[in-house]
């Protein structure tokens, strides 16, 4: 098996470009005491990003506003499991199974 050095360099460069934005802020910010207000604000970022991704999936089709019935029917039990159990694994499983069943039935 030949080693293609250009492919290896591309893979290593991609790993480096992916690693730097993730590690550098952790290394730099771990040396400082962040204000409590900033910490509380940063805790809302994952929820905001997830809400934006879910809203795009539920409301946009082909770049236009659309009400996707199957996605909404799958989202309802998924939201319920997420709210009541707070289990990421359970939420993902319910979402996948409900979407799979709805696509199979319709």
Order of alpha helices (4+ residues) and beta strands (2+ residues): alpha-alpha-alpha-beta-beta-alpha-alpha
